[in-house]
Amino acid sequence: MATFSVNAERFDPYKNFKFRVKWDGRYVAGVSKVGALKRTTEPIEHREGGDPSSTRKSPGQTKYEAITLERGVTHDPEFEQWANKIWNYGSGLGSEVSLKDFRKDIIIEVYNESGQLAIAYKVYRCWVSEFQAMPELDANGKAVAIQSLKLENEGWERDYGVAEPAEPSFTEPA
C-alpha cells in the first residue's frame, strides 16, 4: 500500500515544523511549539478460575495527556486572557473563574513543505491548567522569552475532512 494516495511519488513523511493552532475561529499568533497528542488506555487484567495461569487483557479507561503550547512573548494577550478565565487574581470574590467559557475546542493543523494543509486534529473541551507568562530572565542569556499554556483536554480526533493535497510540481523554464 502506498504511504500517500494522492502523491504516490512522495516517500517522506510530513515535517514537524509547519503548523498552526486555531481557537475561537482564528489562528493564534506566534505558536512555536505544540506538545504531542497522546492518549493512553489502561489495560484491565482478568482471569476465569478455569483459565490457564495467564491473564487476559481488555481495554479500560482512556485518558488524554495535556498538550503544551509555547510561543515567544509578544503584546498579543490570547494566552493570558484564556488563562485568566481559570483564575483571575484580584477580580473579586465569586468572579475569579469564568465558568461559562473557560473551555475551548482547538484545531491543530499540519502543513506540507509547500504550505498546503495536509492534516488537522480537533481537540475538545480544553482548559488551561498551567500558564507561564514569563520565563526566567537572564541578562547574560541569548534566548527568546517564551510563554506557555498547558491544556487539559477531554479527547481529540483527526479531521478526515482534510484530504491529502495534490502537491504542485514545477518544471524548468525552456
Secondary structure, DSSP 8 states (H G I E B T S, - for coil): --S-SS-TT--S---SS-EEEEETTEE-TTEEEE----EEEEEEEE--TTS-SS-EEEEEEEEE--EEEEEE--S--HHHHHHHTT--TTS-TT-SS-TTTS-EEEEEEEE-TTS-EEEEEEEEEEEEEEEESS----TT-----EEEEEEE-S-EEE-TTS------------
